[in-house]
Amino acid sequence: MKQLTLPITFSQNNPRWKNSPLGTKGTIGMYGCLMTDAAMILNYYGFQETPLTLNEKLTRNGGYMSGNLFVWGAVPKLFSGIKYSGQWSNDAALTKEQMDQIRGAIDRGYPLFIQIDTVPATSAFDEHWVLGIGYEGDDILVQDPWDGATKRITSWGVLPQKLIYAWCWYEGKPAKRDVAEGCLIPNTPEWRIKYEQIVASATKWAETLKLFEITDNPNTTPPDKIKSIIGGYKSRETDLNNKLNDKQKQLDIATTEVENRKEQVSRLEKEVLDKEKYYKSLVDALNKQIKNGAESLPLAQARIGVLEKELDEASKAKGRALLEAQENKSQLEACQKGMLTPSLPLIINLTLQYIGQAVRVKK
């Protein structure tokens, strides 16, 4: 059995980068299998990259087209000593010569990009790129970037000749291995974790320097320059802290003033509420008087009608009394002039009627 030893392996679904954008479309976790394979190959050739750092470099340097389609020629431009082999493919079952070509690349020390159909039982092509690192007969040993596991290609349940659709590789010079260990770093789970921690720390350091616009390339920037720039940031931080303290004092004063204003507003609100209650009581009293007046108005109007009727009757009685008095007066005057010779009782009776009518008229 022939097998190449990778110094480190990656999974595209590592929580550190699975949700990061792949180029400008999708995420590394969903579509980053090919780029993750490339990160493992670059480490095999001595470059310290993770899927996160490689993705960033490819994104900024034309490593993708149409958002996230891998550009094979971008890697040789970014990493010295790397050469692209070109790509081979076959829609039919692979021939013996093609299988020999795959085994030959592994024999020369080149890990291969291998395109497979991950669900061969369906008619749809479920594309996935794995990394060929060894073989035993026709069975290819692959590193699966989906979960970071080493597998046999026959584990998908189909002959390799029918599962493989395309293949290619990057040629380069494998990194010098430690004679005692047989690889760049001891290929153990503990050392792999340590290596990832070191790479992650370096990545965070580089990202921090870029974030603060100190340098775009920490590897080529003199440490003294970085220290000087950081010293300037520290001095600026001190100035900003002093300004912040002054602003905090002003804020405290303003806060106290706001509290005083709130108290004043509270008092004014109470006065307004008291006045509203007072005015409401006046309005209620007025409405009550209006209501009472409206209820007594019909009684007053009825009383006025009765009085008007009585006054009319009195006026008519007065007219009749005046007529009778005038007639009696005329008869009395005639008697006084001798025009009539009434009897004494008649004279007395007329005189009394006249006097009574005169009195009623005056009333």
Residue, then its C-alpha position, 0 to 999 in steps of 0.5 A: m500500500k502506498q500512502l503520502t503523509l499530510p502534515i495536517t488535515f482540515s475539515q471545511n466544517n470546522p466551527r472556526w471557518k464553516n460559516s465564513p463566506l467562500g469568496t463572495k458566495g455561499t460559505i466554506g462549510m457548504y461549498g469549500c471542499l476544493m479550497t480546503d483540499a488546496a489548503m492541505i496540499l499547500n501545507y504538504y508543500g511547506f506553506q502554513e495556511t488554513p482554509l480561512t487564510l487561504n480563502e482570504k488570499l484567493t478572494r483578494n487575488g482573483g482566486y474565484m470567479s462567479g463568486n466562489l468557483f475555484v480558479w486553478g491558476a490562482v494558487p501558483k501565482l500566490f505561492s512560489g514553486i507550485k505548478y498546476s498539472g492541468q485537469w483530466s476527466n471522463d464521464a465513462a468508467l476510468t480506464k486502466e491507463q487513467m487509474d495508472q495516471i492517478r497512482g503515478a501522481i501519488d508515486r511521485g509524491y503529489p496529492l491529487f484533487i479527485q472529483i467524485d459523485t457522493v450519491p452515486a445511486t441517484s441520477a443527479f451529479d452530487e459533486h464533491w472534491v476529496l484529496g487522494i493521498g494513497y492507493e492499494g490496487d484500484d482502491i484510492l485512499v482519500q482525505d475527505p474535507w467534509d469531515g476531515a476523515t481519512k477514507r477509502i474511496t470504495s467506502w461510497g459503495v461504487l468501484p473507483q473507476k465509476l465514482i471518479y469523474a475528474w482529477c488533477w494536482y499541484e506539483g511542488k517540493p514537499a516540505k523537509r521532514d524531521v528524520a526522527e518523526g518522518c514528517l514536518i511535525p509529529n502526525t499525532p492528534e495532540w500535535r495537530i491541535k497544537y499546530e492549528q492553535i499556532v496557525a490560528s494565533a498567527t491568523k488572528w495576529a495578522e487580522t488584528l494588524k490589518l484591522f488597525e491598518i498597521t500593515d497588510n503583510p505582517n511577515t514582511t513588515p519590520p517588527d520595529k515599525i509594528k512596535s512604533i505604530i502600536g506605540g502610537y496607538k497606545s499614546r492615542e488610546t491614552d489621549l482618548n481615555n482622557k477625553l473620555n473621562d472629560k466627556q464622562k464628567q460632562l455627562d454626569i453634570a448633564t445627567t444631574e441637570v436632566e434629573n432636576r428638569k424631570e423634577q420640575v416637570s413632575r411638579l408642573e404636571k401635578e399643577v396641571l392635573d389639579k387645575e384640570k380637576y378644578y375646571k372639571s368641577l366648574v364645568d360639572a356644576l354649570n352643566k348641572q345648572i343648565k340641566n336643572g334650568a332645562e327641567s324647570l323651564p316647561l313648568a315656568q312656561a305653563r305658569i306663564g300661560v295661566l297668568e297670561k290667560e288670567l290677565d286676559e280675563a281681567s282685562k275683559a272684566k275691566g272693559r265691561a266694568l268701565l262700560e257699566a260705570q260709564e252707563n251708570k255715570s250717565q244715568l246719575e248725571a241725568c238724574q242730577k240735571g232733572m232729566l229723570t225723576p228717579s225714586l230715592p232708592l234708585i238714586i242710592n242704588l245707582t250711586l253705590q254701583y258707580i262707586g263700586q265700579a269706580v273702585r274696581v276699575k282703579k284696581 
